[in-house]
Amino acid sequence: MKPKYQKELTPKELAALPDEAIDTSDIPELGAAFWENARVVMPEERGKTQITAKFDADMVTWFKRQGRGYQGRMNAVLRSFYESQRDFER
């Protein structure tokens, strides 16, 4: 298989590409089994800032059903997304 890119792209170069130009053919699809086994990994304690935020009611209900610490789990999910995206901002 011929490589689509002549050189490895930097995160900034990759972020600048339109979605349809990115070769994702070597990335397997995430099926239901992935999400069945996925677990939230809580980050180390950091300084917190209290805010007022609005979330969809079903999302809050879902996190609350998992027990105490639901706000921390919501934060962990947001942090995971943030960390996956911040490399593309450089």
Contact map, one row per residue, 1 for C-alpha under 8 A:
111000000000000000000000000000000000000000000000000000000000000000000000000000000000000000
111100000000000000000000000000000000000000000000000000000000000000000000000000000000000000
111111000000000000000000000000000000000000000000000000000000000000000000000000000000000000
011111000000000000000010000000000000000000000000000000000000000000000000000000000000000000
001111111000000000000000000000000000000000000000000000000000000000000000000000000000000000
001111110000000000000000000000000000000000000000000000000000000000000000000000000000000000
000011111000000000000000000000000000000000000000000000000000000000000000000000000000000000
000011111100000000000000000000000000000000000000000000000000000000000000000000000000000000
000010111111110000000000000000000000000000000000000000000000000000000000000000000000000000
000000011111110000000000000000000000000000000000000000000000000000000000000000000000000000
000000001111111000000000000000000000000000000000000000000000000000000000000000000000001111
000000001111111100000000000000000000000000000000000000000000000000000000000000000000000111
000000001111111110000000000000000000000000000000000000000000000000000000000000000000000000
000000001111111110000100000000000000000000000000000000000000000000000000000000000000000100
000000000011111111000000000000000000000000000000000000000000000000000000000000000000000110
000000000001111111000000000000000000000000000000000000000000000000000000000000000000000000
000000000000111111101100000000000000000000000000000000000000000000000000000000000000000000
000000000000001111111100000000000000000000000000000000000000000000000000000000000000000000
000000000000000011111100000000000000000000000000000000000000000000000000000000000000000000
000000000000000001111110000000000000000000000000000000000000000000000000000000000000000000
000000000000000011111110000000000000000000000000000000000000000000000000000000000000000000
000000000000010011111111000000000000000000000000000000000000000000000000000000000000000000
000100000000000000011111110000000000000000000000000000000000000000000000000000000000000000
000000000000000000000111111000000000000000000000000000000000000000000000000000000000000000
000000000000000000000011111100000000000000000000000000000000000000000000000000000000000000
000000000000000000000011111100000000000000000000000000000000000000000000000000000000000000
000000000000000000000001111110000000000000000000000000000000000000000000000000000000000000
000000000000000000000000111111000000000000000000000000000000000000000000000000000000000000
000000000000000000000000001111100000000000000000000000000000000000000000000000000000000000
000000000000000000000000000111111110000000000000000000000000000000000000000000000000000000
000000000000000000000000000011111110000000000000000000000000000000000000000000000000000000
000000000000000000000000000001111111000000000000000000000000000000000000000000000000000000
000000000000000000000000000001111111100000000000000000000000000000000000000000000000000000
000000000000000000000000000001111111110000000000000000000000000000000000000000000000000000
000000000000000000000000000001111111110000000000000000000000000000000000000000000000000000
000000000000000000000000000000011111110000000000000000000000000000000000000000000000000000
000000000000000000000000000000001111111000000000000000000000000000000000000000000000000000
000000000000000000000000000000000111111100000000000000000000000000000000000000000000000000
000000000000000000000000000000000000111110000000000000000000000000000000000000000000000000
000000000000000000000000000000000000011111000000000000000000000000000000100110000000000000
000000000000000000000000000000000000001111100000000000000000000000000000000100000000000000
000000000000000000000000000000000000000111110000000000000000000000000001100100000000000000
000000000000000000000000000000000000000011111000000000000000000000000000000100000000000000
000000000000000000000000000000000000000001111100000000000000000000000000000000000000000000
000000000000000000000000000000000000000000111110000000000000000000000000000000000000000000
000000000000000000000000000000000000000000011111000000000000000000000000000000000000000000
000000000000000000000000000000000000000000001111100000000000000000000000000000000000000000
000000000000000000000000000000000000000000000111110000000000000000000000000000000000000000
000000000000000000000000000000000000000000000011111000000000000000000000000000000000000000
000000000000000000000000000000000000000000000001111100000000000000000000000000000000000000
000000000000000000000000000000000000000000000000111110000000000000000000000000000000000000
000000000000000000000000000000000000000000000000011111000000000000000000000000000000000000
000000000000000000000000000000000000000000000000001111100000000000000000000000000000000000
000000000000000000000000000000000000000000000000000111110000000000000000000000000000000000
000000000000000000000000000000000000000000000000000011111011000000000000000000000000000000
000000000000000000000000000000000000000000000000000001111111000000000000000000000000000000
000000000000000000000000000000000000000000000000000000111111100000000000000000000000000000
000000000000000000000000000000000000000000000000000000011111110000000000000000000000000000
000000000000000000000000000000000000000000000000000000111111111000000000000000000000000000
000000000000000000000000000000000000000000000000000000111111111100000000000000000000000000
000000000000000000000000000000000000000000000000000000001111111110000000000000000000000000
000000000000000000000000000000000000000000000000000000000111111111000000000000000000000000
000000000000000000000000000000000000000000000000000000000011111111100110110000000000000000
000000000000000000000000000000000000000000000000000000000001111111110100000000000000000000
000000000000000000000000000000000000000000000000000000000000111111100000000000000000000000
000000000000000000000000000000000000000000000000000000000000011111110100000000000000000000
000000000000000000000000000000000000000000000000000000000000001111111100000000000000000000
000000000000000000000000000000000000000000000000000000000000000101111100000000000000000000
000000000000000000000000000000000000000000000000000000000000000000111111100000000000000000
000000000000000000000000000000000000000000000000000000000000001101111111110000000000000000
000000000000000000000000000000000000000000000000000000000000001000001111111000000000000000
000000000000000000000000000000000000000001000000000000000000000000001111111100000000000000
000000000000000000000000000000000000000101000000000000000000001000001111111110000000000000
000000000000000000000000000000000000000000000000000000000000001000000111111111000000000000
000000000000000000000000000000000000000000000000000000000000000000000011111111100000000000
000000000000000000000000000000000000000111100000000000000000000000000001111111110000000000
000000000000000000000000000000000000000100000000000000000000000000000000111111111000000000
000000000000000000000000000000000000000000000000000000000000000000000000011111111100000000
000000000000000000000000000000000000000000000000000000000000000000000000001111111110000000
000000000000000000000000000000000000000000000000000000000000000000000000000111111111000000
000000000000000000000000000000000000000000000000000000000000000000000000000011111111100000
000000000000000000000000000000000000000000000000000000000000000000000000000001111111110000
000000000000000000000000000000000000000000000000000000000000000000000000000000111111111000
000000000000000000000000000000000000000000000000000000000000000000000000000000011111111000
000000000000000000000000000000000000000000000000000000000000000000000000000000001111111110
000000000000000000000000000000000000000000000000000000000000000000000000000000000111111111
000000000010000000000000000000000000000000000000000000000000000000000000000000000011111111
000000000011011000000000000000000000000000000000000000000000000000000000000000000000111111
000000000011001000000000000000000000000000000000000000000000000000000000000000000000111111
000000000011000000000000000000000000000000000000000000000000000000000000000000000000011111
